[in-house]
């Protein structure tokens, strides 16, 4: 397969979704990996996690090339945030069991996340939802998944590792069918910020991306 969905979110921002159907060899052939890629791939022990990693890089490559840029590869900073080699375009990537997504923005930082709607969210909801958010969510797994993805997207936008999903990142109450916009904010001593996000559904998955 390849990109099954793309959307321009602004003149500078594009998001894409990749459906994972290829073999390991097919994904390697599409990517033409660098030595840096092989080194990072070698550190991933689980075969399916390797496939997810390859799908996310192929998704990133396809988006970059669709934006008329050359894809040279990705490097990671001290916080494990991805950056495009020799490019000022900002990137965020995410992957899960059968798909991967990426977002590019030429003018500002971005964050994206994808997650399957599953029971495991119910077991860990108390760890990432504030009390007000738990009241809003109730027993709705889809809403739990949106909250998780939105918080993860904002966390990636922030770029460091000193934020608590429960205590520092908050999502405003929402209703609606995807795609739709929602609002979130960071409360911290660092720099409080407000954010707009876009929510998408695909099959049994939710993915969200920051807009600002």
C-alpha positions in Angstrom: 0.0 0.0 0.0 1.1 3.6 0.3 -0.4 6.8 1.5 -4.2 6.3 1.7 -5.0 9.7 3.0 -3.5 13.2 2.8 -4.9 16.6 3.7 -3.5 20.1 3.5 -4.3 21.7 6.9 -2.8 25.1 5.8 -0.5 26.4 3.1 2.4 25.2 5.2 1.0 22.0 6.8 0.1 18.6 5.4 -0.8 15.4 7.2 -0.8 11.8 5.8 -1.8 8.3 6.8 -0.1 5.1 5.6 -1.8 1.7 5.7 0.7 -1.0 6.5 0.3 -3.9 4.1 3.9 -4.4 2.8 6.5 -6.9 3.7 9.7 -5.8 5.5 11.6 -6.1 2.2 9.1 -4.0 0.3 9.2 -1.2 2.8 13.0 -1.3 2.8 13.0 -1.0 -1.0 10.6 1.9 -1.0 12.6 3.8 1.7 16.2 3.3 0.5 17.4 3.6 4.1 20.6 5.4 5.2 23.2 4.0 7.6 21.5 6.0 10.3 18.2 4.3 9.5 19.7 0.8 9.6 21.3 1.6 13.0 18.0 2.7 14.5 16.1 -0.2 12.9 18.7 -2.6 14.3 17.8 -1.4 17.8 14.2 -2.5 17.4 13.9 -6.2 18.3 10.3 -7.0 17.6 9.7 -7.7 13.9 6.3 -6.0 13.7 7.6 -2.9 15.5 10.2 -2.8 12.7 7.4 -2.9 10.1 5.7 0.0 11.9 8.9 2.0 12.1 9.5 1.4 8.3 5.9 2.4 7.5 6.3 5.7 9.5 9.5 6.6 7.6 7.9 5.7 4.3 4.9 7.9 5.2 7.3 10.8 6.1 9.2 10.3 2.8 6.1 10.3 0.7 4.8 13.5 2.3 8.1 15.3 1.9 8.3 14.3 -1.7 4.7 15.4 -2.3 5.8 18.8 -1.0 8.5 19.0 -3.7 11.3 18.5 -1.3 14.1 15.9 -1.2 13.9 13.3 1.5 17.4 12.6 2.9 16.3 11.0 6.1 15.5 11.7 9.8 17.6 12.4 12.8 16.6 12.6 16.4 17.5 15.1 19.1 18.3 14.5 22.8 14.6 14.1 23.5 14.1 11.6 20.7 12.1 14.1 18.6 12.4 13.6 14.8 13.9 16.2 12.5 14.3 16.1 8.7 17.9 16.1 7.6 19.0 19.3 5.8 15.5 20.8 6.1 13.8 23.5 8.1 10.4 21.8 7.7 9.1 20.5 11.1 7.9 16.9 11.3 6.1 14.6 13.7 5.5 10.9 13.2 3.5 8.1 14.9 2.8 4.5 14.2 0.7 1.6 15.6 -0.3 -1.9 14.6 -1.4 -1.5 11.0 -0.8 2.1 10.1 1.4 5.1 10.5 1.0 8.8 10.1 3.1 11.9 9.7 2.6 15.7 9.6 4.9 18.3 8.1 4.8 22.1 8.8 7.1 24.5 7.1 6.6 27.3 9.6 6.0 26.0 13.1 6.5 22.9 15.4 4.0 20.1 15.1 2.8 17.0 16.9 0.9 14.0 15.7 -0.3 10.7 17.3 -2.4 7.7 16.2 -3.9 5.1 18.5 -6.3 2.2 18.2 -9.6 2.5 20.2 -9.1 -0.3 22.7 -9.9 -1.5 26.2 -6.4 -0.8 27.4 -7.2 2.9 27.4 -9.9 2.3 30.1 -7.3 0.7 32.4 -4.9 3.6 32.2 -7.3 6.5 31.9 -6.7 7.6 35.5 -3.1 8.2 34.6 -3.6 10.7 31.8 -7.0 12.3 32.5 -7.7 15.0 35.0 -10.8 14.7 37.2 -12.8 17.1 35.0 -11.7 15.2 31.9 -12.8 11.9 33.4 -16.2 13.3 34.1 -16.5 14.4 30.5 -15.3 11.1 29.1 -17.4 8.9 31.3 -17.2 5.3 29.9 -16.7 6.4 26.2 -13.7 4.6 24.8 -13.6 6.8 21.7 -13.4 9.9 23.7 -10.6 8.4 25.9 -8.7 7.7 22.7 -9.2 11.3 21.4 -7.9 12.7 24.7 -4.9 10.4 24.7 -4.0 11.2 21.1 -4.6 15.0 21.6 -2.4 15.0 24.7 0.3 13.0 23.0 0.3 15.4 20.0 0.7 18.4 22.3 3.4 16.6 24.2 5.3 16.0 20.9 4.7 19.6 19.9 6.3 20.8 23.2 9.4 18.6 22.5 10.8 18.0 26.0 10.0 15.3 28.5 9.0 17.3 31.6 5.2 17.4 31.1 2.6 15.2 32.8 -0.4 14.3 30.7 -2.7 14.5 33.7 -1.3 17.6 35.5 0.1 19.7 32.7 -1.8 19.0 29.4 -5.5 19.7 29.3 -8.1 19.2 26.5 -11.3 21.3 26.4 -14.6 19.3 26.4 -15.7 18.4 22.9 -18.5 16.8 20.9 -18.6 16.0 17.2 -17.8 13.5 14.5 -14.4 13.5 12.9 -12.8 15.3 11.3 -13.3 18.1 13.8 -11.2 20.7 15.7 -10.6 20.8 19.4 -8.7 22.9 21.8 -6.0 22.1 24.4 -3.5 23.8 26.6 -0.3 23.3 28.5 -0.2 24.5 32.1 3.4 24.6 33.3 5.9 26.9 34.9 7.8 26.7 31.6 5.6 28.5 29.2 1.8 28.1 29.2 0.4 27.6 25.6 -2.9 27.2 23.9 -3.4 24.8 21.0 -5.8 24.0 18.2 -5.9 20.4 17.0 -7.5 18.4 14.2 -9.1 15.0 15.0 -9.5 12.2 12.3 -10.9 8.7 12.4 -9.8 5.8 10.3 -11.4 2.4 10.8 -10.9 1.7 14.5 -8.2 4.3 15.0 -8.0 7.9 16.0 -5.3 10.3 14.9 -4.8 13.9 15.9 -2.4 16.6 14.9 -1.6 20.0 16.3 -2.6 23.0 14.1 -0.8 25.6 16.2 
